[in-house]
Amino acid sequence: MALTPGTRFGAYEVTAQIGAGGMGEVYRARDTTLNRDVALKVLPELFALDPDRLARFKREAQVLASLNHPNIAAIYGFEGTEGLQALVLELVEGPTLADRIAQGPMPLDEALPIAKQIADALEAAHERGIVHRDLKPANIKVRDDRTVKVLDFGLAKALEGDVAAANISQSPTLSVAATRLGVILGTAAYMSPEQARGKPVDKRTDIWAFGCVLYEMLTGKHAFDGDDVTDVLSRVLQRDPDFNALPAATPRAVRKLLGRCLQKDPRSRLRDIGDAKAELDEPVEDASLQVLAGGTRMSRRQKVLVGALLLVSALAGSLATWWTMRQPLAQPVGVLHASIALPATASPLTAIAPAIGGSGSSAAAMAISPQGTHVVYTGRAGNRMQLYMRSLDGRDVVPIDGAAGGSPFFSPDGQWVAFFADGKLKRVPVEGGAPLTICDAAFGFGGAWSDDGTIVFAGVLQGGLSRVSVTGGPPQPFTTLAEGETAHRWPAFVPGTRDVVFAAGSGFNWDAGRVAIQSLDAAEHRVLFEGGTNPRYASTGHILFARAGSLFAVPFDAARRVTVGDPRVVLQGVSTFGLAGTAQYAVSTGGTLVYLPGGVEDVRRSLVWVDRRGREQPVSVAVRGFENPRIAPDGERIAVTIREGDADVWVVDIGRGTLTRITHEDGEDHSAVWTPDGRRVTYSSTRADRSRVRQKSADGSGSEEELFVTDSHRHLGGWADGSTLLTDASTPNGSDLRTVTVGEKGSDTLYLETTFNEGNLRLSTDARWVAYTSNQSGRPEVYVQAFPGPGGRSQVSTDGGTEPVWARSGRELFYREGDKMMAVAVESGPAFKAAAPRALFEGRYATLGWGEANYDVSPDGRFLMLRSEAQPPATELHLVVNWFAELQRAGR
C-alpha cells in the first residue's frame, strides 16, 4: 500500500514521495513530535509481512542505528502500522554524487575533499563491523555546504537477511540467488570481483567500490564499463581500469591509491580505508607540471621534458591496453542469476490484460533491450495498463510517460519502445517524450522491429501478421493463414536476416500451436515444428519457445532455415498463458534473459455471491476453471464455461450444488447465454478451425442444434426474442456489433460499425437497449444505445469502464472500473437517462479482456463473481546474465 501526501503514519505526516525501488518506497515526512523533516523508507510489502525476515531486519537496523557520524545519514527509528513497516531516516537535501559526475569530471580540489569524507564514513562503519555492500555515487549525497552524506549504510545486508556466504553474493546489486525477495540488479560497475562471483564479502568490497567511485569522480566515466551487464562483469573480473584516462595532473599518491583499491585479489587490496585517508592527505606533489617536488618552478625545458615523458608513458599504456583488448578472455564470466524486485504499486499483469484494458486490449508481456540495458513490462496503474521500465544499472522501476498499453518491444538500437494501446500501435523514446502513433492495431499480440525500420506485428484477434514502416502509414498484410490456423502472433526477427519467426495457432490452445518462419521478401510461411508459442532466436544457434510453463530450445540452422535437432527444456517456471499464447520472457542479443516466474497461469476460480457492500458468500460448488457465468431467468441455475484443457459449457444448480455438462466435444465452447424461456443454453463453438453458434437443452439432454456458421468467434450479448441474437464480430479493424436472425430466413446484419473497437456487449432485459464498451475516447468506456435502433447513444462511465451488466429491473446498470464495481441509476423512457456512477464495492475478482463480462447479477440484486484461487500478484522478475553460456552447456 502506497502512502499519499497528507497520510499520517504514526507520528509522521507524509508530504511527498521522493523515490521508489526494489529496496522500498521513500517518502518525505514531517515528524510532528520533534518538528523536523525526515525520510520514511517503506519496506516491500511481502518482506514486511514475513515475521522472521522482519525480525532479522530489526536486529540489523538496531546495529545500523548505532552509527553516529557526520558523513553517514542517520537512522532515527523504526515505525510500523497497518501492515506497513518503515525506517525513519535522516532527510538529506542536495544532489547525489551521481548527479554531479553526470556534469563531467571533477577537478582535484573538488573530488579529493569528497573522497576523504567518504573514507571517513567507511572507516567509522568498518570499526563497528558494518559493511556498506552497495557503495556508489547514487548512494552519496553532497549538500550545499559540501558536506558528504553516505546513504543506505548496511541496508543491503539488513534487507537480505542471513545468507549462505559460500554461494550467495551479499550485495543487493547482484546476486546468484534468483528467488529471494529484495535481491535486485543494480549497478554492476561498482561490484568487487568477489561479489560478482558470489563469494563472501567483507570491508574490502567497500574499498573496491571506493576506488571505483574515486576513479569516476576524476574521469567522469565508470572504471568498468560495457554495452551490457555481461560486458561490465567481464571487465570487472578480467581487466584493469584505463588508468591513462586519469587527468595528467592526478597526484602520484592518488594513482597509487586507486591501484591498491582496485586489486582483483582482495588479499592484495588495500586492507583498511583509513590508509586511503592517509594517502589522500599526502601533499599533492605532482598535481601540476608547474611545480617541482622541491617547490621550485619548472623551467621551460623541464616542462617540455616532463611533458614528453608523460606522452610516451600514455602511448605505451594505450598500446598495452589495445593489445590486452585484442586477446581473448582468460576465462568466461559465469552465469549470474538475480531478481528485480518490483514495487507493490507496479505489479506485472499476466495473461490478456484484464478489464482495465477493455475489449481489444493488448496481451501482457515484457521486453529487454537488445543491448541488455533496460527491461520493460506491462503492469497495472489503477484501472489502466501501464508500461514500466527498469534500467539494469539503476534501482528504480519507473513508468514510461504516455505508455498506457501493453505488448512492448524495442527498436534495434534500444532507444525506442513500441507498444499497443487505444487501438493503435505506438512508439515512445526510452528517455521519455510524447508517444508517436504508427498505425491502427485493434489488438496487440506482439511485434518485432527490424534494422531497416520495418515493424511486423499481430494487430488482430484472428488473422495473419501485418507489416508497417516505423514512420507510419497504413499497415499491409504480411502473413496469410494456412489451413487449420486461426491467428499468427508473437513475431521476432532472426538477427542479421529478413526472416521472422512467429507462432501460428489454431483455436485457443497456443501451447499446441506451431512455430513458423517467413522472410520479408516471401509470400508464404513454412512451419518449423509443432507445439509451442512465443519463439525467439538465440545467437547460440537455437530457437527458443514456450510451452506449458517451460522454456524450450531447439537447434536451428539459420542459413538453411531448418531445425537440426530435438527441442529440450532449458528453463522451468516461466509464466505462460496458453489461451493467449503469452509467455513472459525476453532475451537480449548478448544473452541476458529476463522472465516472470510462475509457470502455467492458474485459471481455477470459485463462484461467490457478493452483496452491494462487498460481503461474500460462497456458492456450494468445487473450485474449477470457471469463466463467464450467466444466471438463468429463474435465478436458480447458472450457465458457465469451465476451462480445463478445452472449454465446455456447464450448468450449475444453485440449490443442489450440482454441475451438469452441456458440451462434450474437443474444442472451445463458451460465451453462453440463456434463451428467454430458460430452457436452453446458446453458446459459441470453435472446433476444427470453424466457428459456429449452437444451443442445447439446459439439462444436457438431446443433441446440439447448430444455429449459424461464422467467419470468426462470436461473443453473445443475449436474445432479443426467440429468433434474434445480439453478437459481436471480429474485423481487421477490431470488433463490431451485429444482429443475427436464425431460422429459415436467417440473416447476419450489422448493428453498430465504427472505426473503434466495440465489445463487452449486453442486451437489457426488455431488449430495448444495448450496453457495450468502446475505446473511441482513447480508453474503454461504457455506452448505451437503443436497440434495434435507430437512436443516439449515451456514455455511462466517466473514468473508464468495462463489462456492463443490467439489473433485472432495468433501472440500474453495473460495470467494472478496475477493481471497483460501479452502479448507475438509469431511466429508459422515450429517451435514455443515466445518473452519476457510484462505487459499490472493490475487490480483485477475476476478469477477462476479450469481449464479455465475467460476472452476473441475480434477480435479487446479488453479484455472482469469480474469486481467483491463483497466487498473489508477482513481486519480482528473474534475470540471468550470460544465460547463453548456460544454454550452450545444456545443448551439449
KOLNUNU-52178 format. One record per residue (C-alpha): x, y negated, z negated; residue in one letter. Coordinates in steps of 0.25 Angstrom, whole numbers, padded with zeros to 4 digits, always signed. Layout:
N
XYZA...
END
This chain:
892
+0000+0000+0000M+0006-0013+0004A+0005-0026-0005L+0000-0039+0001T+0002-0053-0003P-0005-0056-0016G-0005-0042-0021T-0002-0040-0036R+0008-0029-0039F+0010-0028-0053G+0016-0041-0058A+0019-0045-0044Y+0011-0053-0033E+0015-0049-0019V+0017-0061-0010T+0023-0055+0003A+0028-0043+0010Q+0043-0044+0013I+0047-0031+0018G+0043-0016+0021A+0051-0004+0024G+0053+0011+0020G+0058+0007+0006M+0045-0001+0003G+0038-0013+0006E+0043-0026+0000V+0035-0038-0005Y+0038-0052-0011R+0030-0053-0024A+0029-0063-0036R+0032-0058-0050D+0021-0064-0057T+0027-0061-0071T+0041-0067-0069L+0036-0076-0058N+0047-0072-0047R+0046-0067-0033D+0050-0052-0031V+0051-0041-0021A+0042-0029-0022L+0047-0017-0015K+0035-0007-0014V+0039+0007-0013L+0034+0016-0001P+0020+0022-0005E+0023+0037-0005L+0036+0034-0012F+0029+0026-0023A+0019+0038-0025L+0030+0048-0027D+0031+0049-0042P+0045+0056-0042D+0051+0047-0032R+0045+0035-0039L+0051+0039-0052A+0065+0041-0045R+0063+0027-0039F+0060+0020-0052K+0072+0027-0059R+0081+0021-0047E+0074+0008-0048A+0078+0006-0063Q+0092+0008-0059V+0092-0002-0048L+0085-0012-0057A+0097-0012-0066S+0105-0018-0055L+0107-0033-0059N+0116-0040-0049H+0115-0054-0042P+0117-0047-0028N+0106-0036-0030I+0092-0038-0028A+0086-0034-0042A+0075-0024-0045I+0065-0031-0055Y+0056-0019-0057G+0046-0008-0052F+0031-0010-0050E+0020+0000-0047G+0005-0001-0046T-0006+0006-0038E+0003+0015-0031G+0013+0005-0027L+0028+0005-0032Q+0037-0007-0030A+0051-0012-0034L+0051-0026-0039V+0064-0033-0033L+0071-0046-0033E+0066-0054-0021L+0078-0059-0013V+0076-0070-0004E+0084-0072+0009G+0088-0065+0021P+0095-0051+0021T+0109-0050+0026L+0104-0043+0038A+0097-0056+0042D+0110-0063+0040R+0118-0053+0048I+0108-0054+0059A+0112-0068+0062Q+0127-0064+0065G+0140-0060+0058P+0142-0067+0045M+0155-0075+0042P+0164-0070+0031L+0161-0081+0022D+0146-0077+0022E+0148-0062+0023A+0158-0059+0012L+0151-0066+0001P+0138-0058+0004I+0147-0045+0005A+0152-0048-0009K+0139-0049-0015Q+0134-0036-0008I+0146-0029-0014A+0143-0035-0028D+0129-0030-0027A+0134-0016-0023L+0145-0016-0034E+0135-0019-0045A+0125-0008-0040A+0137+0003-0038H+0141+0000-0052E+0127+0005-0056R+0128+0017-0047G+0118+0011-0037I+0120+0012-0022V+0112+0004-0013H+0112+0014-0001R+0106+0004+0009D+0114-0008+0009L+0113-0016+0022K+0111-0031+0026P+0095-0029+0025A+0097-0026+0011N+0105-0038+0007I+0099-0052+0005K+0107-0065+0006V+0100-0076-0002R+0101-0091+0002D+0111-0093-0009D+0120-0082-0003R+0117-0072-0014T+0116-0058-0009V+0106-0048-0014K+0106-0033-0010V+0092-0027-0009L+0087-0013-0012D+0098-0009-0020F+0097+0006-0023G+0083+0007-0018L+0087+0017-0007A+0090+0028-0018K+0078+0024-0026A+0069+0025-0015L+0074+0038-0010E+0076+0045-0024G+0084+0057-0027D+0090+0063-0014V+0100+0075-0011A+0112+0067-0008A+0118+0079-0001A+0109+0078+0011N+0101+0065+0010I+0106+0051+0012S+0103+0042+0000Q+0101+0030+0009S+0087+0024+0013P+0094+0020+0026T+0095+0034+0032L+0092+0048+0026S+0093+0062+0031V+0080+0065+0023A+0069+0064+0033A+0057+0066+0024T+0060+0057+0011R+0051+0045+0009L+0058+0032+0009G+0070+0036+0017V+0072+0027+0029I+0081+0024+0040L+0087+0010+0038G+0100+0005+0044T+0110+0016+0047A+0121+0005+0050A+0124+0004+0035Y+0124+0018+0031M+0136+0025+0026S+0141+0038+0033P+0137+0046+0021E+0123+0040+0021Q+0122+0044+0036A+0126+0058+0033R+0116+0059+0021G+0127+0061+0011K+0127+0056-0004P+0130+0041-0005V+0136+0032-0016D+0140+0018-0017K+0150+0020-0005R+0138+0020+0004T+0135+0006-0001D+0149+0002+0002I+0148+0007+0016W+0135-0001+0018A+0142-0013+0012F+0153-0012+0023G+0142-0011+0034C+0135-0024+0028V+0148-0032+0027L+0152-0028+0042Y+0139-0032+0047E+0140-0046+0040M+0153-0048+0046L+0150-0043+0060T+0135-0045+0062G+0133-0030+0066K+0132-0017+0060H+0145-0009+0056A+0138+0003+0063F+0128+0000+0074D+0122+0008+0085G+0110+0009+0094D+0102+0018+0085D+0104+0025+0071V+0111+0037+0077T+0122+0027+0083D+0123+0020+0070V+0125+0032+0062L+0135+0037+0072S+0143+0025+0069R+0142+0026+0054V+0147+0040+0054L+0157+0039+0065Q+0162+0025+0068R+0168+0013+0061D+0163-0001+0062P+0169-0010+0072D+0178-0018+0063F+0182-0026+0074N+0169-0033+0074A+0172-0040+0061L+0175-0054+0063P+0190-0057+0065A+0191-0065+0052A+0186-0053+0043T+0196-0052+0032P+0205-0040+0031R+0199-0037+0017A+0185-0036+0023V+0189-0028+0035R+0195-0018+0025K+0183-0018+0016L+0174-0015+0028L+0183-0003+0032G+0183+0003+0018R+0168+0001+0016C+0165+0008+0030L+0173+0020+0028Q+0165+0032+0032K+0170+0041+0021D+0164+0036+0008P+0177+0041+0001R+0185+0031+0009S+0176+0020+0008R+0177+0008-0002L+0173+0014-0015R+0168+0002-0023D+0160-0010-0018I+0168-0018-0028G+0180-0016-0020D+0173-0023-0008A+0171-0035-0017K+0186-0036-0019A+0189-0035-0004E+0179-0046-0001L+0185-0055-0012D+0199-0054-0005E+0204-0067+0001P+0200-0068+0016V+0214-0068+0020E+0211-0065+0035D+0198-0072+0037A+0203-0082+0047S+0214-0082+0057L+0217-0096+0052Q+0224-0091+0039V+0235-0082+0036L+0236-0073+0024A+0244-0083+0016G+0235-0094+0019G+0243-0102+0029T+0236-0106+0042R+0240-0097+0055M+0248-0103+0066S+0242-0103+0080R+0252-0092+0083R+0248-0084+0071Q+0233-0085+0075K+0235-0080+0089V+0244-0069+0084L+0233-0064+0074V+0222-0066+0084G+0229-0057+0094A+0231-0047+0083L+0217-0047+0080L+0213-0046+0094L+0222-0034+0096V+0216-0027+0084S+0202-0030+0088A+0205-0024+0102L+0211-0012+0096A+0199-0010+0087G+0190-0011+0099S+0197-0001+0107L+0197+0009+0095A+0182+0007+0093T+0180+0009+0108W+0188+0022+0108W+0180+0026+0096T+0167+0023+0102M+0171+0032+0114R+0173+0044+0106Q+0162+0054+0103P+0158+0054+0088L+0165+0064+0080A+0152+0070+0075Q+0137+0067+0078P+0129+0059+0068V+0120+0069+0060G+0105+0069+0061V+0099+0060+0051L+0085+0060+0046H+0078+0048+0040A+0064+0043+0036S+0058+0030+0039I+0049+0026+0028A+0036+0019+0033L+0028+0008+0025P+0015+0013+0020A+0008+0001+0028T+0014+0007+0041A+0011+0021+0041S+0012+0028+0055P+0000+0033+0062L-0001+0047+0067T-0010+0053+0078A-0018+0044+0086I-0020+0031+0079A-0032+0031+0071P-0044+0022+0071A-0034+0010+0068I-0030+0012+0083G-0044+0014+0088G-0048+0021+0101S-0037+0021+0111G-0027+0019+0101S-0012+0023+0102S-0007+0036+0096A+0002+0034+0084A+0017+0037+0088A+0031+0032+0085M+0043+0028+0093A+0058+0026+0091I+0066+0016+0100S+0076+0023+0110P+0087+0017+0102Q+0082+0023+0089G+0082+0010+0082T+0067+0008+0080H+0055+0016+0076V+0040+0012+0079V+0028+0019+0075Y+0013+0017+0075T+0007+0014+0061G-0005+0009+0054R-0007-0006+0052A-0020-0008+0045G-0031-0003+0055N-0021-0004+0067R-0010+0003+0073M+0004-0004+0072Q+0018-0001+0077L+0029-0001+0066Y+0044-0001+0069M+0055+0003+0061R+0069-0001+0065S+0079+0010+0061L+0089+0000+0056D+0079-0006+0047G+0070-0003+0035R+0056-0009+0038D+0045-0003+0046V+0038-0016+0053V+0026-0017+0062P+0029-0021+0077I+0021-0034+0079D+0009-0033+0088G+0011-0018+0090A-0002-0013+0084A-0002+0000+0092G+0004+0014+0094G+0012+0024+0102S+0025+0015+0103P+0037+0018+0112F+0049+0010+0114F+0056+0003+0126S+0069+0010+0130P+0077-0002+0124D+0069-0001+0111G+0065-0015+0112Q+0050-0013+0114W+0039-0004+0109V+0027-0001+0117A+0014+0003+0111F-0001+0005+0113F-0011-0004+0107A-0024-0010+0110D-0026-0002+0123G-0012-0007+0128K+0002-0003+0130L+0011-0014+0123K+0025-0017+0120R+0032-0025+0109V+0046-0029+0106P+0053-0021+0095V+0058-0034+0089E+0044-0040+0089G+0035-0048+0098G+0022-0048+0105A+0017-0035+0111P+0016-0035+0126L+0005-0027+0133T+0010-0018+0144I-0003-0011+0149C-0016-0005+0145D-0016+0008+0137A-0029+0013+0131A-0021+0023+0123F-0007+0025+0119G-0001+0039+0119F+0014+0035+0120G+0023+0028+0130G+0037+0028+0136A+0045+0017+0141W+0056+0019+0152S+0069+0012+0155D+0063+0005+0167D+0051-0001+0160G+0040+0010+0163T+0031+0014+0152I+0024+0027+0153V+0012+0028+0143F+0000+0036+0139A-0011+0026+0138G-0024+0034+0139V-0031+0045+0131L-0031+0055+0143Q-0023+0053+0155G-0009+0052+0160G+0003+0043+0157L+0004+0029+0163S+0015+0020+0166R+0017+0005+0166V+0029-0005+0166S+0033-0011+0153V+0030-0025+0159T+0015-0021+0160G+0005-0018+0171G-0006-0008+0174P-0001+0006+0169P+0000+0016+0180Q-0003+0031+0179P+0010+0040+0177F+0006+0054+0174T-0006+0062+0179T-0013+0072+0170L-0011+0087+0175A-0021+0098+0174E-0024+0101+0159G-0019+0087+0154E-0027+0076+0147T-0017+0066+0144A-0002+0062+0144H+0005+0056+0132R+0018+0052+0125W+0027+0049+0137P+0042+0048+0135A+0053+0045+0145F+0065+0054+0147V+0077+0044+0145P+0084+0041+0158G+0074+0047+0167T+0060+0043+0172R+0054+0055+0166D+0042+0054+0156V+0039+0066+0147V+0025+0066+0140F+0014+0074+0134A+0003+0080+0142A-0009+0084+0134G-0022+0092+0137S-0033+0089+0127G-0029+0085+0113F-0019+0094+0108N-0006+0088+0113W+0003+0098+0105D-0001+0107+0117A+0002+0097+0127G+0012+0097+0138R+0025+0089+0139V+0027+0084+0153A+0037+0075+0161I+0035+0065+0173Q+0044+0055+0180S+0040+0041+0182L+0042+0044+0197D+0033+0056+0197A+0018+0058+0199A+0017+0071+0191E+0022+0076+0177H+0027+0090+0174R+0024+0098+0161V+0037+0101+0154L+0031+0110+0143F+0018+0113+0135E+0015+0110+0120G+0020+0096+0115G+0018+0081+0115T+0026+0068+0114N+0038+0072+0122P+0051+0065+0121R+0065+0067+0128Y+0077+0068+0119A+0091+0066+0125S+0095+0079+0119T+0088+0085+0131G+0075+0089+0125H+0060+0085+0126I+0054+0082+0112L+0040+0085+0110F+0030+0086+0098A+0020+0097+0095R+0012+0100+0082A+0021+0092+0073G+0034+0096+0078S+0044+0090+0088L+0050+0100+0099F+0061+0099+0109A+0063+0106+0122V+0076+0105+0130P+0073+0097+0143F+0082+0095+0155D+0079+0080+0159A+0085+0081+0173A+0077+0093+0177R+0065+0088+0169R+0062+0102+0163V+0063+0109+0149T+0075+0119+0147V+0071+0126+0134G+0060+0128+0124D+0055+0118+0114P+0059+0119+0099R+0054+0112+0087V+0064+0101+0083V+0056+0094+0072L+0044+0097+0064Q+0035+0088+0056G+0032+0077+0067V+0019+0070+0066S+0011+0075+0078T-0004+0074+0082F-0008+0084+0093G-0021+0077+0097L-0014+0065+0102A-0001+0071+0105G+0006+0061+0096T+0020+0065+0090A+0026+0055+0080Q+0041+0055+0084Y+0051+0048+0093A+0065+0049+0097V+0075+0039+0101S+0085+0040+0113T+0096+0043+0103G+0089+0053+0095G+0083+0047+0083T+0070+0054+0080L+0058+0047+0072V+0045+0055+0069Y+0033+0054+0059L+0033+0067+0051P+0021+0075+0048G+0018+0086+0059G+0005+0088+0065V-0005+0078+0060E-0015+0083+0051D-0029+0081+0056V-0036+0088+0045R-0047+0079+0039R-0058+0081+0028S-0072+0075+0030L-0076+0066+0019V-0088+0057+0017W-0085+0042+0013V-0095+0032+0008D-0095+0018+0010R-0086+0015-0002R-0075+0025+0003G-0079+0036-0007R-0076+0050-0001E-0084+0063-0002Q-0078+0076+0006P-0087+0083+0016V-0086+0098+0012S-0079+0104+0023V-0064+0108+0024A-0053+0099+0030V-0052+0100+0045R-0047+0093+0057G-0060+0084+0057F-0062+0073+0067E-0074+0064+0072N-0085+0068+0062P-0099+0065+0067R-0111+0067+0057I-0124+0073+0063A-0136+0065+0064P-0142+0072+0052D-0130+0069+0043G-0128+0083+0039E-0117+0088+0049R-0104+0083+0055I-0099+0086+0069A-0083+0085+0068V-0071+0088+0076T-0061+0098+0069I-0047+0097+0076R-0039+0110+0073E-0031+0112+0085G-0043+0109+0095D-0054+0100+0091A-0068+0106+0089D-0081+0101+0084V-0087+0106+0071W-0100+0103+0063V-0100+0101+0048V-0112+0104+0040D-0110+0094+0029I-0119+0100+0019G-0114+0114+0020R-0099+0110+0023G-0099+0120+0035T-0092+0118+0049L-0097+0123+0062T-0088+0123+0074R-0095+0118+0087I-0084+0119+0097T-0074+0131+0099H-0066+0130+0112E-0052+0125+0113D-0051+0110+0116G-0055+0097+0110E-0070+0096+0105D-0073+0083+0097H-0079+0070+0097S-0092+0076+0092A-0106+0068+0091V-0120+0073+0087W-0131+0074+0097T-0143+0065+0092P-0151+0077+0087D-0139+0082+0079G-0140+0096+0085R-0128+0096+0094R-0113+0090+0094V-0107+0083+0106T-0092+0083+0108Y-0081+0080+0117S-0073+0092+0122S-0060+0093+0129T-0056+0107+0133R-0046+0111+0144A-0044+0096+0148D-0059+0094+0151R-0067+0084+0142S-0082+0087+0140R-0093+0082+0131V-0100+0094+0125R-0110+0097+0114Q-0115+0109+0105K-0125+0113+0095S-0121+0107+0081A-0122+0121+0075D-0111+0127+0085G-0121+0136+0092S-0123+0137+0107G-0113+0133+0118S-0107+0119+0121E-0114+0110+0130E-0106+0102+0140E-0112+0088+0142L-0102+0082+0151F-0087+0083+0156V-0078+0070+0155T-0065+0066+0160D-0059+0063+0147S-0062+0066+0132H-0074+0058+0127R-0077+0053+0112H-0092+0053+0109L-0099+0042+0103G-0113+0048+0102G-0126+0052+0108W-0136+0040+0112A-0146+0051+0115D-0147+0065+0119G-0140+0063+0132S-0132+0050+0131T-0118+0051+0125L-0108+0040+0122L-0093+0043+0124T-0080+0036+0127D-0071+0040+0139A-0056+0038+0141S-0052+0030+0152T-0038+0026+0158P-0040+0013+0150N-0045+0018+0137G-0059+0023+0133S-0073+0018+0137D-0087+0022+0133L-0097+0030+0141R-0111+0035+0140T-0113+0049+0144V-0127+0055+0148T-0128+0070+0148V-0138+0079+0155G-0141+0081+0170E-0140+0066+0173K-0127+0065+0165G-0119+0052+0166S-0106+0047+0160D-0107+0031+0161T-0098+0020+0156L-0104+0013+0143Y-0092+0004+0140L-0079+0001+0148E-0069-0009+0145T-0054-0011+0147T-0052-0007+0132F-0053+0005+0124N-0067+0009+0118E-0069+0021+0109G-0074+0025+0095N-0088+0025+0101L-0100+0028+0092R-0115+0026+0096L-0125+0021+0086S-0135+0030+0080T-0146+0023+0088D-0137+0024+0101A-0139+0008+0103R-0124+0004+0100W-0110+0009+0103V-0099+0006+0093A-0085+0008+0098Y-0071+0004+0097T-0063-0005+0107S-0049-0011+0108N-0053-0023+0116Q-0049-0033+0105S-0035-0026+0104G-0039-0017+0093R-0050-0007+0090P-0063-0014+0086E-0077-0008+0085V-0088-0013+0095Y-0103-0010+0096V-0110-0011+0110Q-0125-0008+0114A-0128+0006+0119F-0131+0009+0130P-0130-0006+0134G-0129-0016+0139P-0125-0025+0127G-0114-0032+0121G-0105-0027+0111R-0100-0031+0097S-0087-0030+0089Q-0090-0024+0076V-0076-0022+0069S-0068-0035+0066T-0054-0030+0063D-0052-0017+0071G-0061-0005+0070G-0063+0009+0076T-0072+0021+0074E-0086+0015+0073P-0098+0023+0068V-0112+0019+0066W-0120+0020+0053A-0132+0029+0056R-0141+0017+0052S-0135+0009+0064G-0134-0002+0054R-0119-0001+0052E-0106+0002+0060L-0094+0008+0054F-0080+0008+0059Y-0065+0010+0055R-0055-0001+0053E-0042+0007+0050G-0045+0014+0037D-0058+0006+0034K-0072+0010+0036M-0079-0003+0041M-0094-0005+0041A-0102-0015+0049V-0117-0018+0048A-0124-0019+0061V-0137-0023+0067E-0141-0016+0080S-0154-0024+0085G-0154-0030+0098P-0140-0034+0096A-0129-0028+0088F-0124-0036+0076K-0113-0032+0067A-0109-0037+0053A-0095-0039+0048A-0087-0026+0045P-0084-0022+0031R-0075-0011+0026A-0082+0001+0018L-0070+0009+0014F-0056+0013+0018E-0049+0026+0020G-0039+0033+0029R-0049+0043+0035Y-0045+0050+0048A-0048+0042+0061T-0046+0045+0075L-0042+0036+0086G-0047+0042+0099W-0062+0038+0101G-0071+0041+0089E-0074+0039+0075A-0068+0049+0065N-0079+0047+0054Y-0094+0046+0054D-0105+0040+0045V-0117+0049+0039S-0131+0045+0039P-0130+0041+0024D-0118+0032+0027G-0106+0040+0023R-0094+0041+0031F-0088+0054+0036L-0073+0052+0036M-0061+0061+0039L-0051+0061+0028R-0037+0065+0033S-0030+0076+0026E-0017+0073+0032A-0005+0067+0025Q-0004+0052+0021P+0002+0043+0032P+0017+0045+0035A+0026+0036+0027T+0039+0039+0035E+0045+0042+0049L+0056+0052+0050H+0069+0048+0058L+0080+0057+0063V+0093+0050+0068V+0101+0058+0079N+0090+0068+0080W+0095+0073+0093F+0107+0079+0087A+0097+0088+0079E+0089+0090+0091L+0101+0095+0099Q+0105+0105+0087R+0090+0110+0088A+0091+0113+0102G+0104+0121+0102R
END
